Amino acid sequence: MSTPFTADAVEAIKRHMNDDHSGDALIIVRALGGRPEAVSAVTSDVDAEAIEFTLDGGERVRVPWGETITERAQVRKAVVRLYRDACGKLGLTPRGEH
């Protein structure tokens, strides 16, 4: 697991995801992390290859970006793509697309 991010950047990404997008994280885990029964998901790490979530029982689930991330600005686009893909897989309408 290589990372192009500083420890501070990882912490900022995790904080933003957990404070503002916890519901999105759960949708991603249920659809793309193979855990449809998950009750909660906390963003616990990010690196060049994947975003990692810790589930309510302590299990860690990595969801690949689908590309190698080389800079922090790519994370937002990658998370949005994962979220939209997950919504599609679960038959949900993504926010902002009503």
BAVO-395287 format. One line per 2 residues: number of its first residue (from 0); their letters; for each residue x, y, z of N, C-alpha, C, O, CB. Coordinates in Angstrom, 3 decimals. Glycine has a CB too. Example, Ala and Ser with C-alpha at 12.3 -4.5 7.8 and 13.67 -1.06 7.14 Angstrom:
<rs>
0) as) 13.190:-5.690:7.800:12.300:-4.500:7.800:13.200:-3.300:7.800:14.236:-3.319:8.465:11.308:-4.473:9.046  12.850:-2.250:7.080:13.670:-1.060:7.140:12.900:0.030:7.870:13.409:1.138:8.039:14.084:-0.598:5.725 .
</rs>
This chain:
<rs>
0) ms) 0.836:-1.181:0.000:0.000:0.000:0.000:0.878:1.240:0.000:1.339:1.685:1.051:-0.950:0.000:1.208  1.101:1.779:-1.148:1.871:3.016:-1.219:0.909:4.185:-1.109:-0.278:4.056:-1.412:2.701:3.097:-2.536 .
2) tp) 1.423:5.318:-0.677:0.572:6.485:-0.573:1.309:7.721:-1.058:2.463:7.947:-0.693:0.093:6.676:0.863  0.646:8.515:-1.874:1.234:9.771:-2.305:0.899:10.904:-1.331:1.260:12.057:-1.568:0.753:10.121:-3.710 .
4) ft) 0.207:10.573:-0.237:-0.287:11.579:0.683:0.525:11.659:1.960:1.043:10.655:2.448:-1.712:11.302:1.014  0.629:12.861:2.494:1.236:13.028:3.811:0.256:12.507:4.860:-0.928:12.325:4.577:1.607:14.528:4.081 .
6) ad) 0.748:12.273:6.049:-0.121:11.825:7.143:-1.213:12.861:7.410:-2.355:12.499:7.692:0.705:11.571:8.431  -0.870:14.139:7.323:-1.863:15.200:7.534:-2.950:15.162:6.465:-4.125:15.370:6.770:-1.183:16.577:7.538 .
8) av) -2.572:14.900:5.223:-3.557:14.824:4.142:-4.493:13.641:4.357:-5.702:13.763:4.157:-2.854:14.707:2.774  -3.948:12.504:4.759:-4.784:11.327:5.023:-5.773:11.637:6.137:-6.953:11.305:6.031:-3.912:10.101:5.401 .
10) ea) -5.302:12.267:7.195:-6.184:12.628:8.311:-7.283:13.583:7.860:-8.432:13.440:8.276:-5.375:13.263:9.449  -6.946:14.548:7.019:-7.936:15.508:6.522:-8.983:14.814:5.656:-10.174:15.106:5.768:-7.247:16.625:5.720 .
12) ik) -8.551:13.906:4.803:-9.483:13.160:3.951:-10.409:12.310:4.817:-11.623:12.310:4.614:-8.711:12.265:2.939  -9.844:11.592:5.775:-10.650:10.763:6.672:-11.657:11.614:7.445:-12.829:11.253:7.548:-9.745:9.994:7.650 .
14) rh) -11.205:12.729:7.981:-12.079:13.612:8.757:-13.244:14.111:7.885:-14.400:14.093:8.310:-11.271:14.816:9.322  -12.925:14.548:6.677:-13.965:15.042:5.774:-14.970:13.936:5.443:-16.180:14.156:5.506:-13.336:15.593:4.480 .
16) mn) -14.479:12.769:5.096:-15.366:11.654:4.774:-16.251:11.301:5.973:-17.456:11.105:5.818:-14.546:10.425:4.336  -15.664:11.221:7.149:-16.413:10.798:8.326:-17.369:11.876:8.830:-18.437:11.560:9.354:-15.459:10.410:9.429 .
18) dd) -16.997:13.131:8.677:-17.865:14.220:9.137:-18.976:14.534:8.139:-20.099:14.837:8.541:-17.039:15.472:9.391  -18.677:14.464:6.849:-19.619:14.940:5.830:-20.199:13.860:4.927:-21.196:14.101:4.245:-18.948:15.946:4.986 .
20) hs) -19.599:12.680:4.908:-20.028:11.667:3.935:-20.136:10.264:4.525:-19.876:9.283:3.829:-19.070:11.640:2.776  -20.510:10.158:5.778:-20.586:8.829:6.391:-21.639:7.953:5.726:-21.447:6.744:5.599:-20.887:8.954:7.875 .
22) gd) -22.743:8.547:5.301:-23.770:7.778:4.596:-23.275:7.278:3.252:-23.598:6.166:2.835:-25.018:8.619:4.401  -22.484:8.110:2.574:-21.912:7.707:1.287:-20.960:6.532:1.479:-20.935:5.601:0.674:-21.177:8.891:0.620 .
24) al) -20.180:6.586:2.550:-19.237:5.504:2.838:-19.982:4.184:3.017:-19.545:3.146:2.520:-18.407:5.826:4.100  -21.101:4.227:3.724:-21.876:3.010:3.948:-22.422:2.459:2.632:-22.418:1.247:2.417:-23.027:3.282:4.926 .
26) ii) -22.887:3.333:1.761:-23.380:2.908:0.447:-22.255:2.241:-0.352:-22.465:1.207:-0.986:-23.956:4.118:-0.337  -21.065:2.840:-0.317:-19.910:2.287:-1.033:-19.561:0.897:-0.493:-19.335:-0.037:-1.262:-18.689:3.232:-0.909 .
28) vr) -19.521:0.774:0.822:-19.171:-0.510:1.442:-20.208:-1.576:1.107:-19.861:-2.709:0.774:-19.047:-0.357:2.968  -21.472:-1.209:1.198:-22.531:-2.193:0.918:-22.479:-2.685:-0.517:-22.621:-3.882:-0.770:-23.902:-1.591:1.201 .
30) al) -22.278:-1.776:-1.455:-22.338:-2.153:-2.867:-21.022:-2.631:-3.440:-20.991:-3.618:-4.174:-22.814:-1.006:-3.665  -19.932:-1.948:-3.115:-18.643:-2.240:-3.744:-17.672:-2.970:-2.829:-16.685:-3.540:-3.293:-18.013:-0.969:-4.213 .
32) gg) -17.949:-2.952:-1.542:-17.079:-3.637:-0.582:-17.547:-5.036:-0.257:-16.916:-5.752:0.521:-16.985:-2.844:0.684  -18.665:-5.425:-0.862:-19.159:-6.778:-0.651:-19.739:-7.026:0.723:-19.760:-8.163:1.195:-18.072:-7.736:-0.888 .
34) rp) -20.214:-5.965:1.373:-20.776:-6.101:2.713:-22.183:-5.485:2.759:-22.386:-4.457:3.406:-19.850:-5.427:3.762  -23.155:-6.111:2.074:-24.499:-5.530:2.006:-25.189:-5.409:3.360:-26.143:-4.644:3.508:-25.353:-6.352:1.096 .
36) ea) -24.713:-6.156:4.341:-25.326:-6.137:5.667:-24.706:-5.093:6.603:-25.144:-4.960:7.746:-25.215:-7.504:6.294  -23.709:-4.363:6.143:-23.021:-3.384:7.002:-24.005:-2.366:7.564:-24.922:-1.917:6.877:-21.909:-2.660:6.217 .
38) vs) -23.792:-2.014:8.826:-24.645:-1.051:9.523:-23.967:0.316:9.587:-24.632:1.351:9.565:-24.976:-1.550:10.945  -22.648:0.307:9.667:-21.903:1.563:9.673:-20.533:1.330:9.046:-20.007:0.217:9.043:-21.762:2.124:11.119 .
40) av) -19.974:2.415:8.517:-18.647:2.347:7.902:-17.938:3.668:8.162:-18.468:4.741:7.875:-18.739:2.050:6.362  -16.744:3.573:8.704:-15.921:4.737:9.000:-14.701:4.688:8.093:-14.035:3.657:8.001:-15.507:4.780:10.511 .
42) ts) -14.406:5.793:7.426:-13.209:5.838:6.596:-12.000:5.759:7.512:-11.832:6.595:8.400:-13.169:7.129:5.716  -11.154:4.750:7.297:-10.022:4.530:8.199:-8.667:4.704:7.535:-7.653:4.806:8.227:-10.105:3.160:8.781 .
44) dv) -8.627:4.740:6.187:-7.347:4.959:5.511:-7.602:5.227:4.027:-8.634:4.842:3.477:-6.398:3.733:5.696  -6.658:5.882:3.412:-6.640:6.074:1.961:-5.198:5.944:1.500:-4.271:6.357:2.197:-7.248:7.467:1.549 .
46) da) -5.021:5.368:0.325:-3.690:5.307:-0.266:-3.845:5.398:-1.774:-4.928:5.715:-2.266:-2.937:4.001:0.148  -2.807:5.133:-2.494:-2.822:5.291:-3.945:-3.755:4.316:-4.639:-4.222:4.593:-5.744:-1.437:5.124:-4.487 .
48) ea) -4.036:3.185:-4.017:-4.801:2.125:-4.657:-6.245:1.992:-4.190:-7.084:1.488:-4.936:-4.116:0.847:-4.440  -6.555:2.438:-2.959:-7.885:2.161:-2.414:-8.235:3.094:-1.263:-7.392:3.809:-0.720:-7.968:0.717:-1.947 .
50) ie) -9.509:3.053:-0.920:-10.001:3.688:0.292:-10.408:2.554:1.227:-10.976:1.554:0.789:-11.208:4.681:-0.001  -10.120:2.711:2.498:-10.395:1.652:3.468:-11.414:2.142:4.483:-11.379:3.286:4.936:-9.098:1.199:4.178 .
52) ft) -12.325:1.232:4.823:-13.357:1.527:5.805:-13.287:0.502:6.923:-12.942:-0.657:6.695:-14.761:1.537:5.154  -13.616:0.936:8.134:-13.763:0.027:9.264:-15.250:-0.090:9.545:-15.942:0.914:9.717:-12.971:0.528:10.530 .
54) ld) -15.736:-1.325:9.591:-17.155:-1.580:9.803:-17.474:-1.651:11.284:-16.577:-1.668:12.127:-17.577:-2.873:9.113  -18.753:-1.690:11.588:-19.230:-1.680:12.966:-18.620:-2.789:13.815:-18.435:-2.589:15.016:-20.728:-1.800:12.984 .
56) gg) -18.304:-3.934:13.253:-17.704:-5.023:14.010:-16.184:-4.986:14.045:-15.557:-5.896:14.586:-18.147:-6.320:13.444  -15.578:-3.937:13.469:-14.131:-3.800:13.473:-13.442:-4.328:12.219:-12.241:-4.130:12.033:-13.582:-4.495:14.653 .
58) er) -14.206:-5.000:11.358:-13.633:-5.512:10.112:-13.224:-4.348:9.211:-13.919:-3.335:9.134:-14.642:-6.435:9.381  -12.101:-4.506:8.541:-11.642:-3.492:7.591:-11.909:-3.975:6.172:-11.650:-5.128:5.827:-10.132:-3.182:7.790 .
60) vr) -12.437:-3.058:5.358:-12.774:-3.375:3.970:-12.121:-2.337:3.075:-12.317:-1.134:3.252:-14.323:-3.414:3.750  -11.339:-2.814:2.107:-10.700:-1.919:1.132:-11.495:-1.938:-0.165:-11.847:-3.000:-0.679:-9.221:-2.335:0.871 .
62) vp) -11.771:-0.753:-0.682:-12.467:-0.623:-1.958:-11.500:0.063:-2.916:-11.143:1.222:-2.707:-13.822:0.187:-1.813  -11.075:-0.634:-3.959:-10.108:-0.065:-4.906:-10.673:1.147:-5.647:-11.862:1.211:-5.958:-9.676:-1.127:-5.914 .
64) wg) -9.794:2.095:-5.918:-10.185:3.283:-6.690:-10.506:2.929:-8.138:-11.327:3.595:-8.769:-9.074:4.336:-6.648  -9.875:1.904:-8.664:-10.017:1.582:-10.074:-8.932:2.234:-10.920:-8.876:2.039:-12.134:-11.379:2.008:-10.566 .
66) et) -8.088:2.994:-10.282:-6.931:3.645:-10.905:-5.947:3.966:-9.783:-6.311:3.929:-8.608:-7.347:4.955:-11.707  -4.736:4.271:-10.131:-3.760:4.677:-9.122:-3.862:6.185:-8.927:-3.751:6.963:-9.874:-2.312:4.263:-9.536 .
68) it) -4.072:6.572:-7.687:-4.180:7.990:-7.329:-2.765:8.519:-7.058:-2.000:7.925:-6.297:-5.121:8.196:-6.069  -2.443:9.625:-7.685:-1.096:10.177:-7.500:-1.089:11.523:-6.789:-0.036:11.996:-6.360:-0.418:10.319:-8.833 .
70) er) -2.273:12.148:-6.663:-2.325:13.428:-5.948:-3.671:13.580:-5.252:-4.675:12.997:-5.661:-2.083:14.612:-6.917  -3.664:14.367:-4.204:-4.837:14.513:-3.346:-6.080:14.973:-4.111:-7.185:14.528:-3.801:-4.536:15.492:-2.237 .
72) aq) -5.926:15.832:-5.080:-7.078:16.361:-5.829:-7.867:15.257:-6.525:-9.055:15.433:-6.794:-6.610:17.382:-6.864  -7.242:14.133:-6.818:-7.921:13.022:-7.488:-8.871:12.274:-6.550:-9.787:11.593:-7.012:-6.893:12.052:-8.057 .
74) vr) -8.662:12.397:-5.250:-9.457:11.628:-4.294:-10.936:11.980:-4.397:-11.785:11.089:-4.424:-8.959:11.872:-2.868  -11.249:13.265:-4.453:-12.655:13.670:-4.509:-13.359:13.043:-5.714:-14.443:12.476:-5.579:-12.768:15.203:-4.568 .
76) ka) -12.745:13.146:-6.878:-13.352:12.574:-8.081:-13.499:11.062:-7.951:-14.503:10.493:-8.380:-12.513:12.917:-9.321  -12.508:10.418:-7.364:-12.556:8.964:-7.208:-13.666:8.553:-6.245:-14.367:7.572:-6.493:-11.204:8.433:-6.712 .
78) vv) -13.832:9.293:-5.148:-14.895:8.972:-4.194:-16.263:9.189:-4.838:-17.164:8.369:-4.664:-14.760:9.833:-2.913  -16.423:10.272:-5.570:-17.701:10.537:-6.251:-18.011:9.412:-7.227:-19.152:8.955:-7.305:-17.662:11.899:-6.995 .
80) rl) -17.011:8.964:-7.969:-17.210:7.863:-8.916:-17.630:6.580:-8.180:-18.557:5.893:-8.610:-15.916:7.614:-9.729  -16.950:6.264:-7.077:-17.318:5.082:-6.298:-18.750:5.210:-5.780:-19.528:4.259:-5.853:-16.337:4.879:-5.121 .
82) yr) -19.092:6.380:-5.259:-20.426:6.618:-4.722:-21.489:6.427:-5.814:-22.492:5.748:-5.595:-20.518:8.039:-4.121  -21.267:7.019:-6.973:-22.238:6.889:-8.073:-22.344:5.448:-8.557:-23.441:4.963:-8.831:-21.846:7.801:-9.244 .
84) da) -21.208:4.763:-8.664:-21.228:3.350:-9.057:-22.000:2.517:-8.036:-22.785:1.640:-8.397:-19.790:2.810:-9.207  -21.763:2.806:-6.759:-22.440:2.074:-5.683:-23.937:2.334:-5.718:-24.727:1.401:-5.573:-21.867:2.469:-4.311 .
86) cg) -24.341:3.588:-5.908:-25.767:3.908:-6.005:-26.398:3.146:-7.161:-27.486:2.587:-7.019:-25.977:5.428:-6.185  -25.722:3.121:-8.303:-26.237:2.392:-9.456:-26.416:0.915:-9.160:-27.418:0.312:-9.543:-25.313:2.567:-10.639 .
88) kl) -25.449:0.344:-8.484:-25.517:-1.081:-8.165:-26.652:-1.391:-7.192:-27.255:-2.462:-7.252:-24.191:-1.552:-7.581  -26.942:-0.433:-6.283:-27.999:-0.643:-5.301:-29.361:-0.119:-5.750:-30.354:-0.260:-5.037:-27.618:0.010:-4.011 .
90) gl) -29.401:0.488:-6.941:-30.654:1.030:-7.436:-31.084:2.318:-6.754:-32.272:2.635:-6.703:-31.720:0.019:-7.282  -30.114:3.060:-6.230:-30.386:4.338:-5.558:-30.100:5.493:-6.520:-29.280:5.370:-7.430:-29.526:4.480:-4.260 .
92) tp) -30.780:6.602:-6.306:-30.498:7.811:-7.082:-29.455:8.620:-6.315:-29.703:9.018:-5.177:-31.808:8.658:-7.337  -28.294:8.869:-6.919:-27.262:9.668:-6.233:-27.766:11.070:-5.909:-28.556:11.646:-6.657:-25.994:9.760:-7.097 .
94) rg) -27.309:11.604:-4.803:-27.642:12.993:-4.443:-27.315:13.902:-5.606:-26.339:13.674:-6.322:-26.876:13.447:-3.169  -28.124:14.933:-5.800:-27.861:15.902:-6.850:-28.300:15.437:-8.220:-28.124:16.159:-9.201:-26.416:16.225:-6.882 .
96) eh) -28.868:14.247:-8.309:-29.316:13.740:-9.604:-30.797:13.390:-9.572:-31.238:12.454:-10.239:-28.496:12.517:-10.011  -31.549:14.140:-8.801:-32.999:13.871:-8.663:-33.744:14.514:-9.788:-34.969:14.409:-9.857:-33.544:14.382:-7.316 .
</rs>
